[in-house]
Amino acid sequence: QVRVVESGGGLVQPGGSLRLSCAASRSIFSVYDVGWYRQAPGEQRELVAAITSGGSTNYADSVKGRFTISRDNAKSTVYLQMNSLKPEDTAVYYCNAERFAGVRLSYWGQGTQVTVSS
């Protein structure tokens, strides 16, 4: 079992920045692929950015060039640096850690609210 906890959300003005953190409870976090998802009210949850255990990254078109995902395996933490925030980035952001070990193992955090508003 891996427990993941998100932090770093808050209220920020348009054009501002936030850094979200996804901390895992176990050191084996390094073998997990990790994704940041978001869900706005009335919308489906969508993938924002992901990083594999090997460090490869991919981003949703809507955040390319503004968001950066990274990981620090020594700290069992994945970060999402969000710059040039827009009101449409407002959502609850969730972290998901996943790996396949005979069966698919997938763990979600409780989410952290990001609100972009003036």
N, C-alpha and C positions, 0 to 999 in steps of 0.2 A: 504494500500500500504506500502511495506517495501522496502527501498532502501539499497542495500548492496554495499560496496566499498572495493575493495582489495588494499593492499599495501604491500611493503616489497620485491618486486622482484628486480632483478638486475643481474649483471655479477659476477660469482664466479668461482674459479678454482676447478677442480675435487678434491673431498675429502673435500671440504669446506661445510659450513652451511649457511642457510638462514632461517628466520622466516617470514612467510606470515601472514598477518592479514586480517580478513574479519569483517568489522564494519557495524553494522546495524543501521538504522535510528530510530528504535522504540524499546521501552523497552520490548515489547512482544516477542522479538527475542527469549526469553528463551523457548517458546513453539514450536519453529521451529526445524526441523531436518536440519542439514547443511552438505553439501558435498563440498569437493574440487575436481575439475575436471581439466584436462589439455588437451591441444590440440597442437600437434606439426604440423609443415607445412606438408600438404598432408596427414595427419592422421585424424582419427575420434576422437572426444572428448571422453575421458575416465575418469571413476571415479578413483580418487587416494585414498581418505580417506573420511570417513563420521562419523558424531557423531549425535546421536539422542537427542531429548530434555531431555531424561533421563540419557544421558551420555554414552550410549553404543557406541562402536566404531568398525569400520571395515576398512580394508586396502586392496588395490590391492597387489597381491603377489609380484609385482616388487618393492614395497617400504616397505614391512614389515621389521621391525627391523631398518629401517633408518629414517622413517617419523613418527611423532607423532601429532595427532590432539587433540585439547583441546578447552574448551570454558570457558569464563568468562561472565556469564550472567549479572553480575552487570555492566559490561562495554559493554554489547551487542556485544561481539566480539568473534570470533572463530579464533584460531591460527593453523597454520601448521608449525611445526618445522621440517626442512629438514636437515638431517645430511648425511655425506658421499655421497655427491652429485656426480652424474655421468653425462657424456655428454648426455646420453640418457634421462636424466631428463629435458633437455631443451624443453621448451614449454611455451605457454601462460596458466597461471593458473587462473581458474575461481572459484568463490564461488557461491553456490546455496543454498538458504533457502527455505524450503518447509514444508507445513503442509496441512492436510485435515480438512476442516471446512465446511462440506456439499459439498463443491467443492474443487478441488485441487488448492492450492495457491502456486505459484512457482516464485521466484525472482532470477535473475542473476545479477552479477556484470559485470563490463566492462573488467575485466581481468588484470593480471599483468605478465609481461614478466620475465621469469627465463632463464638465459643463463649460461650453465656450459661449460667452455672452458679454456684452458690454453693459 
